[in-house]
Amino acid sequence: MEKAVASANMKCSSRNLLALFWNAALLLSLSVLALKAELQSTDTQTPKGDPVLGERIAGGLVFEGRLWLVGTMASNKDRSGGLISLALANESRQVHFERGVLDIQKFGHDLWVLRCPAPDRRDFVVSVWRNDRFANGNSIYVGFNTGEWGGGLQQVDLRTGIVTNVERRDTKELCAGPLNSACDPVTGVIPDPQNRECILAAVGLVHMLSHGRILRVCGKKVSLVFEKPITIDDGLFKDAKMSEAFFGLVPSADGGFWGLTSDALSHFGADGTKKEEYSLPKLALVSGIYLSRELPRVIVVRTDANWAVSLSGYTPLVIPLEEPEPKRELSH
């Protein structure tokens, strides 16, 4: 069964990038992962679009041996696209929804999908994949990534439809943060591995200047997890305050998480300590999708979704692989 969810002050529009949060643990995030165009200089072919995914790939994950991908549509009124999956064993492709899918995420052994019935409606549908079919959910966190126009974070009560803005502005300056809907695009939302009542959110924008950080959100309380200052020795922006932009977060099987910046993919522990860093790989065409499986435990997929709202260029997604089931010893 599917449950239509009413939400106040929201539409299924081109700039609503959403993350589903269920029982303080389930999140669906249409997180846009971005990096500078020159970092993808070896991959310069113009995307031709996909009949189901549309112009851009907006999100994805690995579930039950398949790579699941959500697309965006060309229309300015509705950028939500279809949902497909590719079998990792033989690269076969299956279409699950033709359009209207906003985001997907795993929770335990289930795959959850956030959909919009129509672009001009103010309700959403939460569906869950169980026993090879899509069948639903209490509150959601909604992360907005609108590039140079900001973004922010909202919490939606699925039972009442009440929408609450989540912000923290430490000063009265124009773009004071660390979480300011007018200036801070939220590019990733995942469960906090250390606290089921909280989430982690990534902020990132490279648009002449760079700023970003990783935040912990517990209800309406916002705290800083990780931030790396950037300085320029000379030039027009030598005195500007900048920080490293993050363009996505995904959980890792060891209880930590992955974060993507303009330069690399970083692996963090559950406490936010950076453990490893990998350069971004070259991407190859597989069943109509540019991707790479060179990095350990993740798949990197090309998209230019963030380019639509900023000067970020091509914007790869990082999708963690499933961990193999532990071997069971037979008793004698």
C-alpha positions as CSV (number, residue, x, y, z in Angstrom):
1,M,0.0,0.0,0.0
2,E,1.0,3.6,-0.5
3,K,0.3,6.5,1.7
4,A,-0.2,10.0,0.3
5,V,1.5,12.5,2.6
6,A,0.3,16.1,2.8
7,S,2.9,18.7,3.4
8,A,2.4,22.4,4.0
9,N,4.1,25.2,2.0
10,M,5.8,22.7,-0.3
11,K,5.5,21.8,-4.0
12,C,7.1,19.1,-6.1
13,S,9.2,21.7,-7.9
14,S,12.5,22.0,-9.6
15,R,14.4,23.2,-6.5
16,N,13.0,21.0,-3.8
17,L,15.8,18.5,-3.0
18,L,14.4,16.2,-0.4
19,A,15.5,13.7,2.2
20,L,13.1,11.3,3.9
21,F,13.6,10.7,7.6
22,W,11.6,7.9,9.3
23,N,11.6,7.2,13.0
24,A,14.7,9.3,13.4
25,A,16.7,6.9,11.3
26,L,15.4,6.7,7.7
27,L,16.5,9.4,5.3
28,L,16.0,9.9,1.6
29,S,18.2,12.6,0.2
30,L,18.3,14.0,-3.3
31,S,21.8,15.1,-2.5
32,V,23.7,16.8,-5.2
33,L,27.4,15.9,-5.2
34,A,29.5,18.5,-7.0
35,L,33.1,19.2,-8.0
36,K,34.8,21.7,-10.3
37,A,34.5,21.0,-14.0
38,E,38.2,20.9,-14.5
39,L,38.4,17.8,-12.3
40,Q,36.4,15.9,-14.9
41,S,38.4,17.1,-17.8
42,T,39.0,13.6,-19.0
43,D,35.2,13.1,-19.4
44,T,34.0,15.9,-21.6
45,Q,31.1,14.3,-23.6
46,T,27.9,16.2,-23.4
47,P,25.1,14.1,-21.7
48,K,22.4,13.2,-24.1
49,G,19.7,12.4,-21.6
50,D,18.0,9.1,-20.8
51,P,14.4,8.2,-21.7
52,V,13.6,7.4,-18.0
53,L,16.2,9.3,-16.0
54,G,15.9,12.5,-18.0
55,E,18.8,15.0,-18.4
56,R,20.6,14.2,-15.2
57,I,21.2,11.5,-12.6
58,A,20.2,12.9,-9.2
59,G,20.7,10.1,-6.7
60,G,21.5,6.4,-6.3
61,L,22.3,3.5,-4.1
62,V,23.2,-0.2,-4.2
63,F,20.5,-2.6,-2.9
64,E,20.0,-6.3,-3.4
65,G,22.8,-6.6,-5.9
66,R,21.5,-3.8,-8.1
67,L,22.5,-0.1,-8.7
68,W,19.4,2.0,-8.3
69,L,19.4,5.4,-9.9
70,V,17.0,8.4,-9.8
71,G,16.9,10.9,-12.6
72,T,15.7,14.5,-13.2
73,M,13.4,15.7,-16.0
74,A,14.0,18.5,-18.4
75,S,10.9,20.5,-17.5
76,N,11.4,23.5,-15.2
77,K,8.1,22.6,-13.5
78,D,9.1,19.1,-12.5
79,R,12.7,17.9,-12.3
80,S,11.7,14.7,-10.6
81,G,12.4,11.7,-12.9
82,G,12.1,8.0,-13.2
83,L,13.7,5.2,-11.2
84,I,15.8,2.4,-12.8
85,S,18.1,-0.3,-11.5
86,L,21.1,-2.0,-13.1
87,A,22.1,-5.6,-12.1
88,L,25.7,-5.5,-10.9
89,A,26.2,-9.1,-12.1
90,N,25.3,-8.7,-15.7
91,E,24.4,-4.9,-16.1
92,S,20.8,-5.7,-17.1
93,R,18.4,-2.7,-16.7
94,Q,14.9,-2.5,-15.2
95,V,12.5,0.4,-15.1
96,H,10.5,0.8,-11.8
97,F,8.9,4.3,-12.2
98,E,8.7,6.4,-15.3
99,R,8.6,9.7,-13.5
100,G,7.8,11.5,-10.2
101,V,10.6,10.0,-8.1
102,L,12.3,12.5,-5.8
103,D,14.6,10.3,-3.8
104,I,15.5,6.8,-2.5
105,Q,17.3,5.4,0.5
106,K,17.9,2.1,2.3
107,F,16.7,1.5,5.8
108,G,17.6,-1.9,7.2
109,H,16.6,-4.5,4.6
110,D,14.1,-2.2,2.9
111,L,14.4,0.3,0.0
112,W,12.3,3.5,0.5
113,V,11.2,5.8,-2.3
114,L,9.8,9.4,-2.0
115,R,7.6,10.3,-5.0
116,C,5.4,13.2,-6.1
117,P,2.1,12.3,-7.9
118,A,2.1,15.5,-10.0
119,P,4.3,18.6,-10.2
120,D,1.4,21.0,-9.2
121,R,0.4,19.1,-6.1
122,R,1.4,19.6,-2.5
123,D,1.5,16.0,-1.4
124,F,4.1,13.2,-1.5
125,V,4.0,9.4,-1.6
126,V,6.3,7.3,0.5
127,S,6.8,3.8,-0.9
128,V,8.9,0.8,0.4
129,W,10.3,-2.1,-1.6
130,R,9.5,-5.3,0.1
131,N,9.4,-8.8,-1.3
132,D,10.2,-7.6,-4.8
133,R,7.5,-5.0,-4.9
134,F,6.8,-1.4,-3.8
135,A,4.4,-1.2,-1.0
136,N,4.9,3.0,3.4
137,G,5.6,6.1,6.9
138,N,6.2,9.7,10.6
139,S,8.4,12.7,9.8
140,I,10.9,13.7,7.1
141,Y,13.8,16.1,6.9
142,V,13.9,18.1,3.6
143,G,17.2,19.3,2.4
144,F,17.2,22.0,-0.2
145,N,20.1,22.5,-2.6
146,T,19.5,25.5,-4.9
147,G,23.1,26.3,-5.5
148,E,23.9,30.1,-5.5
149,W,20.4,30.7,-4.3
150,G,21.0,28.9,-1.0
151,G,18.8,26.0,0.2
152,G,18.5,25.1,3.9
153,L,16.8,22.3,5.9
154,Q,13.1,21.7,6.9
155,Q,11.4,19.1,9.1
156,V,8.0,17.9,8.0
157,D,5.5,16.1,10.3
158,L,3.9,13.5,8.0
159,R,0.9,13.1,10.3
160,T,0.0,16.8,10.5
161,G,1.8,18.3,7.4
162,I,3.4,21.0,9.6
163,V,6.7,22.2,8.2
164,T,9.4,23.6,10.5
165,N,12.5,25.5,9.3
166,V,15.8,24.3,10.9
167,E,18.4,27.0,11.0
168,R,21.3,28.4,13.0
169,R,22.7,31.9,12.5
170,D,25.5,32.9,14.9
171,T,25.6,36.6,13.8
172,K,23.4,39.1,12.0
173,E,25.6,39.2,8.9
174,L,23.9,38.6,5.6
175,C,25.1,35.0,5.1
176,A,25.8,34.1,8.7
177,G,25.6,30.3,9.4
178,P,26.4,27.6,10.0
179,L,23.0,26.7,8.6
180,N,21.3,29.6,6.7
181,S,18.6,28.8,4.2
182,A,19.4,32.0,2.2
183,C,23.0,31.0,1.6
184,D,23.7,27.4,2.5
185,P,22.7,24.6,0.0
186,V,22.2,21.3,1.8
187,T,23.7,18.7,-0.4
188,G,23.4,15.6,1.7
189,V,21.4,14.2,4.7
190,I,22.1,10.9,6.4
191,P,21.4,9.3,9.8
192,D,23.8,10.3,12.6
193,P,25.8,7.0,13.2
194,Q,26.2,8.0,16.9
195,N,22.7,9.1,17.7
196,R,19.4,7.8,16.2
197,E,17.6,11.0,17.2
198,C,19.9,13.1,15.0
199,I,21.0,13.5,11.4
200,L,24.2,14.7,9.6
201,A,23.9,17.3,6.9
202,A,26.4,18.5,4.3
203,V,26.6,22.1,3.1
204,G,28.5,23.0,-0.1
205,L,28.7,25.6,-2.8
206,V,31.5,26.5,-5.2
207,H,30.4,29.6,-7.0
208,M,33.5,31.9,-7.4
209,L,33.9,31.5,-3.6
210,S,33.8,28.2,-1.7
211,H,32.0,27.4,1.5
212,G,30.8,24.3,3.2
213,R,30.8,22.1,6.3
214,I,29.3,18.9,7.9
215,L,26.6,19.5,10.6
216,R,24.8,17.5,13.2
217,V,21.1,18.3,13.6
218,C,19.1,17.0,16.6
219,G,15.6,18.4,16.4
220,K,16.2,22.1,16.0
221,K,19.7,22.1,17.5
222,V,22.5,22.5,14.9
223,S,26.2,21.8,15.7
224,L,29.4,21.7,13.7
225,V,31.0,18.3,13.0
226,F,33.7,19.1,10.4
227,E,34.9,22.3,8.6
228,K,38.2,22.9,6.8
229,P,39.1,26.6,6.2
230,I,40.5,27.6,2.8
231,T,42.9,30.5,2.2
232,I,44.2,32.1,-1.1
233,D,47.6,33.8,-1.0
234,D,46.9,36.4,-3.7
235,G,44.3,37.7,-6.1
236,L,40.9,39.2,-5.7
237,F,39.7,36.8,-3.0
238,K,42.9,36.6,-0.9
239,D,41.2,38.1,2.2
240,A,37.9,36.2,1.7
241,K,36.8,33.7,4.4
242,M,36.2,30.4,2.7
243,S,35.8,26.7,3.7
244,E,35.9,23.4,1.8
245,A,32.5,22.6,0.2
246,F,30.9,19.2,0.7
247,F,28.7,17.9,-2.1
248,G,27.2,14.8,-0.5
249,L,27.2,12.4,2.4
250,V,26.6,8.7,2.4
251,P,26.8,6.1,5.2
252,S,29.6,3.5,5.2
253,A,29.3,0.0,6.4
254,D,31.8,0.4,9.2
255,G,29.5,2.9,11.0
256,G,31.2,6.0,9.6
257,F,30.3,8.0,6.5
258,W,31.7,9.2,3.2
259,G,31.9,12.9,2.2
260,L,32.7,14.3,-1.3
261,T,34.5,17.6,-1.8
262,S,35.8,19.3,-4.9
263,D,39.1,17.4,-4.7
264,A,38.4,14.0,-3.3
265,L,36.3,11.4,-1.6
266,S,36.9,11.3,2.2
267,H,36.1,8.5,4.6
268,F,35.1,9.7,8.1
269,G,34.6,7.8,11.4
270,A,31.4,8.0,13.2
271,D,32.8,10.8,15.4
272,G,33.6,12.9,12.3
273,T,37.3,12.2,12.2
274,K,38.7,12.0,8.7
275,K,40.4,8.6,8.2
276,E,41.1,8.2,4.5
277,E,41.1,10.3,1.3
278,Y,40.9,9.1,-2.3
279,S,41.3,11.1,-5.6
280,L,38.3,10.9,-7.9
281,P,38.5,8.3,-10.6
282,K,38.0,8.4,-14.4
283,L,34.5,7.3,-15.4
284,A,33.5,4.8,-18.1
285,L,30.2,4.2,-20.0
286,V,28.2,1.3,-18.7
287,S,24.7,0.6,-20.0
288,G,24.3,4.2,-20.9
289,I,25.6,5.5,-17.5
290,Y,29.1,7.0,-16.8
291,L,30.4,5.4,-13.7
292,S,33.5,3.9,-12.0
293,R,34.1,1.0,-9.5
294,E,37.8,1.8,-9.0
295,L,37.4,3.1,-5.4
296,P,37.0,0.7,-2.5
297,R,33.5,-0.1,-1.3
298,V,31.8,2.6,-3.5
299,I,30.5,3.3,-7.0
300,V,31.0,6.8,-8.5
301,V,28.4,8.0,-11.0
302,R,28.5,11.1,-13.2
303,T,25.8,13.8,-13.1
304,D,25.7,17.5,-13.7
305,A,22.7,18.1,-11.5
306,N,24.4,20.7,-9.4
307,W,25.6,22.5,-12.5
308,A,22.0,23.5,-13.1
309,V,22.1,25.9,-10.1
310,S,25.8,26.8,-9.7
311,L,29.1,26.8,-11.6
312,S,30.2,23.5,-10.2
313,G,30.5,21.5,-13.5
314,Y,30.0,17.8,-13.6
315,T,28.9,16.4,-10.2
316,P,29.6,12.7,-9.4
317,L,27.5,10.8,-7.0
318,V,29.1,8.4,-4.5
319,I,27.1,5.3,-3.8
320,P,28.3,2.8,-1.2
321,L,28.4,-0.9,-2.1
322,E,26.5,-3.5,0.0
323,E,28.6,-5.4,2.5
324,P,28.6,-9.2,2.0
325,E,26.6,-11.2,4.5
326,P,28.9,-12.7,7.2
327,K,29.7,-16.4,6.8
328,R,28.1,-18.7,9.3
329,E,30.0,-21.5,10.8
330,L,28.2,-24.9,10.9
331,S,28.0,-26.5,14.3
332,H,28.8,-30.2,14.6
